Amino acid sequence: MRFGKWSAVLSIFCGLGLLSSYVFASDYPQGMEYIILVILFYGSILLGVLGLIFTVIAYIQKEKGFLKNVALIVVGLIWLVYLVAYILIMIGLSFGGP
Protein backbone atom coordinates (compact mmCIF):
# COMPACT_ATOMS: atom_id res chain seq x y z
CA MET A 1 0.00 0.00 0.00
CA ARG A 2 1.29 3.43 -0.88
CA PHE A 3 0.97 5.51 2.25
CA GLY A 4 2.63 8.53 0.62
CA LYS A 5 -0.23 8.86 -1.86
CA TRP A 6 -2.87 8.70 0.88
CA SER A 7 -0.86 11.13 2.96
CA ALA A 8 -0.89 13.67 0.14
CA VAL A 9 -4.60 13.22 -0.62
CA LEU A 10 -5.67 13.54 3.03
CA SER A 11 -3.50 16.59 3.66
CA ILE A 12 -4.86 18.37 0.57
CA PHE A 13 -8.42 17.64 1.72
CA CYS A 14 -7.40 18.95 5.15
CA GLY A 15 -6.28 22.26 3.67
CA LEU A 16 -9.35 22.58 1.47
CA GLY A 17 -11.67 21.76 4.37
CA LEU A 18 -10.08 24.35 6.65
CA LEU A 19 -10.15 26.96 3.91
CA SER A 20 -13.79 26.29 3.06
CA SER A 21 -14.83 26.38 6.73
CA TYR A 22 -13.48 29.93 6.98
CA VAL A 23 -14.60 31.14 3.55
CA PHE A 24 -18.23 30.02 3.83
CA ALA A 25 -18.78 30.99 7.47
CA SER A 26 -21.01 33.94 8.24
CA ASP A 27 -20.42 36.22 11.22
CA TYR A 28 -22.96 34.38 13.37
CA PRO A 29 -23.59 30.88 12.01
CA GLN A 30 -26.79 29.27 13.24
CA GLY A 31 -28.61 26.01 12.70
CA MET A 32 -27.47 23.75 9.92
CA GLU A 33 -24.69 26.14 8.86
CA TYR A 34 -23.10 25.79 12.31
CA ILE A 35 -23.24 22.00 12.15
CA ILE A 36 -21.68 21.93 8.68
CA LEU A 37 -18.89 24.29 9.74
CA VAL A 38 -18.11 22.20 12.83
CA ILE A 39 -17.98 19.02 10.74
CA LEU A 40 -15.75 20.73 8.16
CA PHE A 41 -13.37 22.17 10.75
CA TYR A 42 -12.93 19.13 12.97
CA GLY A 43 -13.04 16.74 10.04
CA SER A 44 -10.22 18.70 8.43
CA ILE A 45 -8.15 18.49 11.57
CA LEU A 46 -8.73 14.73 11.68
CA LEU A 47 -7.70 14.40 8.02
CA GLY A 48 -4.54 16.39 8.71
CA VAL A 49 -3.59 14.14 11.61
CA LEU A 50 -4.25 11.03 9.51
CA GLY A 51 -2.12 12.50 6.72
CA LEU A 52 0.74 13.04 9.15
CA ILE A 53 0.38 9.48 10.48
CA PHE A 54 0.53 8.12 6.93
CA THR A 55 3.61 10.26 6.30
CA VAL A 56 5.34 8.71 9.29
CA ILE A 57 4.38 5.21 8.08
CA ALA A 58 5.69 6.06 4.58
CA TYR A 59 9.02 7.17 6.07
CA ILE A 60 9.23 4.02 8.21
CA GLN A 61 8.60 1.85 5.14
CA LYS A 62 11.15 3.93 3.18
CA GLU A 63 8.83 4.75 0.30
CA LYS A 64 10.38 6.64 -2.55
CA GLY A 65 8.93 9.77 -4.09
CA PHE A 66 7.77 13.24 -3.22
CA LEU A 67 4.19 12.45 -2.19
CA LYS A 68 5.12 11.47 1.35
CA ASN A 69 6.37 15.04 1.91
CA VAL A 70 3.17 16.76 0.78
CA ALA A 71 1.42 16.32 4.15
CA LEU A 72 4.32 17.92 5.99
CA ILE A 73 4.33 20.86 3.58
CA VAL A 74 0.55 21.40 3.69
CA VAL A 75 0.26 21.13 7.47
CA GLY A 76 3.34 23.33 7.88
CA LEU A 77 1.79 25.99 5.64
CA ILE A 78 -1.44 25.85 7.62
CA TRP A 79 0.48 26.34 10.87
CA LEU A 80 2.43 29.20 9.29
CA VAL A 81 -0.78 30.97 8.23
CA TYR A 82 -2.21 30.65 11.75
CA LEU A 83 1.03 31.90 13.28
CA VAL A 84 1.24 34.92 10.98
CA ALA A 85 -2.44 35.74 11.59
CA TYR A 86 -1.87 35.52 15.36
CA ILE A 87 1.19 37.78 15.19
CA LEU A 88 -0.65 40.34 13.03
CA ILE A 89 -3.61 40.34 15.41
CA MET A 90 -1.31 40.91 18.40
CA ILE A 91 0.48 43.75 16.58
CA GLY A 92 -2.89 45.31 15.70
CA LEU A 93 -4.10 45.04 19.29
CA SER A 94 -0.91 46.51 20.72
CA PHE A 95 -0.96 49.61 18.49
CA GLY A 96 -4.70 50.19 18.36
CA GLY A 97 -7.32 50.76 20.99
CA PRO A 98 -8.04 53.51 23.47
Protein Blocks (a to p, Z undefined) as FASTA:
>chain_A
ZZklmmmmmmmmmmmmmmmmmmmpcfbdghjlmmmmmmmmmmmmmmmmmmmmmmmmmmmn
opacjklmmmmmmmmmmmmmmmmmmmmmmmmmmmgcZZ
